[in-house]
Amino acid sequence: MARIAVLLAVAILGYLLWRELKKCPPARRRQLILRSGLFGLVGIILILAATGRVHWIMAAAAATLPFIKVLFGLLLRGLPFLQAWKKHRQTGQGPSSQENASPIQSSSEITEDEAWQLLGLESSASREEIIQAHKRLIQKVHPDRGGNDYLAAKLNAARDLLLSKER
């Protein structure tokens, strides 16, 4: 009987949410979906706590820790690329605004500071360090490995600029 009451309450809340989503403007719709998801999650946790099954949540949280660790590592590795991408989006010079230009042409306008940031090196790095950093990063973003033409071209332009300045 209690299960039927819970299912009935969930069905009624789902219907009310659906009706509210249809009425609200698109700008507010995302906020309403996120808020409803949060309340739904809290409701599930409360139901699990009331029935003595909270240990499932702790097991799920413990199982996600290795994935979170990997995602955090990937985020740290990709941070220079994200910063460069954000800078280009703010200036309106990203790859989407230059559809007819090739990636190499659009990436030839790179500053020395940006090149050091892209390769993740200090300005006192040696030629060998520049080459090693380029190899390490290009393996991750090369188009043949499912990477991005734009980022690969940026890395190549950064390497070329820094190696030409060193000569």
Kinemage of the C-alpha trace (Angstrom):
@kinemage 1
@onewidth
@group {chain A} dominant
@subgroup {mainchain}
@vectorlist {calphas} color= white
{ca met a 1} P 0.000 0.000 0.000
{ca ala a 2} L 2.845 2.385 0.830
{ca arg a 3} L 4.458 1.713 -2.540
{ca ile a 4} L 1.263 2.608 -4.340
{ca ala a 5} L 1.053 5.870 -2.394
{ca val a 6} L 4.657 6.724 -3.272
{ca leu a 7} L 4.105 5.887 -6.949
{ca leu a 8} L 0.925 7.965 -6.989
{ca ala a 9} L 2.740 10.922 -5.397
{ca val a 10} L 5.594 10.637 -7.920
{ca ala a 11} L 3.114 10.493 -10.804
{ca ile a 12} L 1.263 13.573 -9.556
{ca leu a 13} L 4.499 15.514 -9.044
{ca gly a 14} L 5.697 14.475 -12.500
{ca tyr a 15} L 2.453 15.673 -14.066
{ca leu a 16} L 2.618 19.001 -12.218
{ca leu a 17} L 6.240 19.485 -13.310
{ca trp a 18} L 5.365 18.690 -16.915
{ca arg a 19} L 2.496 21.208 -16.843
{ca glu a 20} L 4.763 23.871 -15.335
{ca leu a 21} L 7.471 23.207 -17.954
{ca lys a 22} L 4.968 23.717 -20.761
{ca lys a 23} L 3.896 27.088 -19.324
{ca cys a 24} L 7.287 28.601 -18.474
{ca pro a 25} L 9.442 30.491 -21.011
{ca pro a 26} L 12.515 28.712 -22.422
{ca ala a 27} L 14.913 30.910 -20.437
{ca arg a 28} L 13.442 29.729 -17.151
{ca arg a 29} L 12.895 26.122 -18.272
{ca arg a 30} L 16.500 25.027 -17.652
{ca gln a 31} L 16.490 26.492 -14.146
{ca leu a 32} L 13.223 24.705 -13.377
{ca ile a 33} L 14.582 21.374 -14.649
{ca leu a 34} L 17.744 21.706 -12.546
{ca arg a 35} L 15.794 22.666 -9.440
{ca ser a 36} L 13.349 19.786 -9.958
{ca gly a 37} L 16.237 17.359 -10.404
{ca leu a 38} L 17.793 18.551 -7.154
{ca phe a 39} L 14.506 18.152 -5.273
{ca gly a 40} L 14.047 14.725 -6.857
{ca leu a 41} L 17.501 13.666 -5.714
{ca val a 42} L 16.804 14.878 -2.180
{ca gly a 43} L 13.482 13.013 -2.249
{ca ile a 44} L 15.183 9.785 -3.335
{ca ile a 45} L 17.761 10.163 -0.571
{ca leu a 46} L 14.995 10.720 1.989
{ca ile a 47} L 13.073 7.656 0.790
{ca leu a 48} L 16.234 5.536 0.908
{ca ala a 49} L 16.995 6.829 4.403
{ca ala a 50} L 13.464 6.035 5.570
{ca thr a 51} L 13.677 2.488 4.229
{ca gly a 52} L 17.231 1.881 5.513
{ca arg a 53} L 18.941 1.714 2.105
{ca val a 54} L 21.263 4.727 2.295
{ca his a 55} L 24.286 2.430 2.010
{ca trp a 56} L 23.529 2.196 -1.738
{ca ile a 57} L 24.254 5.902 -2.075
{ca met a 58} L 27.561 5.560 -0.255
{ca ala a 59} L 28.541 2.616 -2.460
{ca ala a 60} L 27.674 4.594 -5.585
{ca ala a 61} L 29.655 7.607 -4.327
{ca ala a 62} L 32.669 5.402 -3.591
{ca ala a 63} L 32.415 3.829 -7.044
{ca thr a 64} L 32.521 7.254 -8.731
{ca leu a 65} L 35.733 8.378 -6.998
{ca pro a 66} L 38.108 6.752 -9.552
{ca phe a 67} L 36.161 8.361 -12.400
{ca ile a 68} L 36.294 11.747 -10.712
{ca lys a 69} L 40.055 11.363 -10.288
{ca val a 70} L 40.510 10.609 -14.008
{ca leu a 71} L 38.248 13.481 -15.064
{ca phe a 72} L 40.099 15.896 -12.790
{ca gly a 73} L 43.420 14.814 -14.329
{ca leu a 74} L 42.056 15.344 -17.830
{ca leu a 75} L 40.762 18.759 -16.850
{ca leu a 76} L 44.188 19.794 -15.553
{ca arg a 77} L 45.886 18.578 -18.744
{ca gly a 78} L 43.416 20.409 -20.959
{ca leu a 79} L 43.453 23.658 -19.009
{ca pro a 80} L 45.888 25.501 -21.351
{ca phe a 81} L 43.714 24.576 -24.334
{ca leu a 82} L 40.558 25.698 -22.546
{ca gln a 83} L 42.159 29.038 -21.692
{ca ala a 84} L 43.249 29.580 -25.298
{ca trp a 85} L 39.800 28.583 -26.558
{ca lys a 86} L 38.105 30.952 -24.110
{ca lys a 87} L 40.404 33.795 -25.168
{ca his a 88} L 39.542 33.238 -28.824
{ca arg a 89} L 35.820 33.081 -28.100
{ca gln a 90} L 35.993 36.412 -26.240
{ca thr a 91} L 37.788 38.104 -29.119
{ca gly a 92} L 35.523 36.481 -31.728
{ca gln a 93} L 38.422 34.891 -33.575
{ca gly a 94} L 37.548 31.251 -32.926
{ca pro a 95} L 37.444 28.630 -35.658
{ca ser a 96} L 33.676 28.993 -36.090
{ca ser a 97} L 33.976 32.641 -37.184
{ca gln a 98} L 36.497 31.738 -39.892
{ca glu a 99} L 34.750 28.919 -41.714
{ca asn a 100} L 36.618 29.319 -44.997
{ca ala a 101} L 40.084 29.688 -43.484
{ca ser a 102} L 42.206 26.633 -42.913
{ca pro a 103} L 43.208 25.858 -39.319
{ca ile a 104} L 46.856 26.548 -40.062
{ca gln a 105} L 46.146 30.007 -41.448
{ca ser a 106} L 43.964 30.974 -38.492
{ca ser a 107} L 46.522 29.782 -35.959
{ca ser a 108} L 49.548 31.534 -37.482
{ca glu a 109} L 48.730 34.662 -35.480
{ca ile a 110} L 49.996 33.474 -32.116
{ca thr a 111} L 51.909 35.474 -29.543
{ca glu a 112} L 54.975 34.216 -27.755
{ca asp a 113} L 53.230 34.294 -24.369
{ca glu a 114} L 50.335 32.282 -25.767
{ca ala a 115} L 52.788 29.769 -27.235
{ca trp a 116} L 54.444 29.259 -23.847
{ca gln a 117} L 51.022 28.807 -22.233
{ca leu a 118} L 49.833 26.333 -24.856
{ca leu a 119} L 52.894 24.162 -24.374
{ca gly a 120} L 52.741 24.584 -20.594
{ca leu a 121} L 56.347 25.726 -20.305
{ca glu a 122} L 58.269 28.581 -18.723
{ca ser a 123} L 60.055 31.078 -20.955
{ca ser a 124} L 63.409 29.660 -19.851
{ca ala a 125} L 62.721 26.212 -21.363
{ca ser a 126} L 65.305 24.654 -23.630
{ca arg a 127} L 64.848 23.463 -27.202
{ca glu a 128} L 64.547 19.846 -26.059
{ca glu a 129} L 61.862 20.759 -23.496
{ca ile a 130} L 59.871 22.571 -26.178
{ca ile a 131} L 60.071 19.563 -28.488
{ca gln a 132} L 59.125 17.108 -25.710
{ca ala a 133} L 56.160 19.226 -24.579
{ca his a 134} L 54.955 19.501 -28.170
{ca lys a 135} L 55.227 15.725 -28.712
{ca arg a 136} L 53.381 14.968 -25.481
{ca leu a 137} L 50.514 17.353 -26.258
{ca ile a 138} L 50.193 16.656 -29.995
{ca gln a 139} L 49.694 12.954 -29.261
{ca lys a 140} L 46.554 13.873 -27.339
{ca val a 141} L 45.016 16.326 -29.813
{ca his a 142} L 46.202 15.040 -33.198
{ca pro a 143} L 43.340 14.681 -35.708
{ca asp a 144} L 44.433 11.136 -36.599
{ca arg a 145} L 43.713 10.134 -33.001
{ca gly a 146} L 40.294 11.747 -32.897
{ca gly a 147} L 41.604 15.136 -31.855
{ca asn a 148} L 40.967 18.625 -33.104
{ca asp a 149} L 42.516 20.208 -36.243
{ca tyr a 150} L 42.418 23.633 -34.661
{ca leu a 151} L 44.247 22.666 -31.468
{ca ala a 152} L 46.832 20.640 -33.376
{ca ala a 153} L 47.506 23.623 -35.636
{ca lys a 154} L 47.822 25.903 -32.589
{ca leu a 155} L 50.335 23.533 -30.999
{ca asn a 156} L 52.354 23.342 -34.213
{ca ala a 157} L 52.335 27.131 -34.552
{ca ala a 158} L 53.439 27.499 -30.913
{ca arg a 159} L 56.301 25.041 -31.410
{ca asp a 160} L 57.412 26.695 -34.639
{ca leu a 161} L 57.322 30.163 -33.110
{ca leu a 162} L 59.299 29.177 -30.029
{ca leu a 163} L 61.881 27.176 -31.963
{ca ser a 164} L 62.369 29.996 -34.488
{ca lys a 165} L 62.868 32.519 -31.629
{ca glu a 166} L 65.514 30.275 -30.094
{ca arg a 167} L 67.733 30.148 -33.218
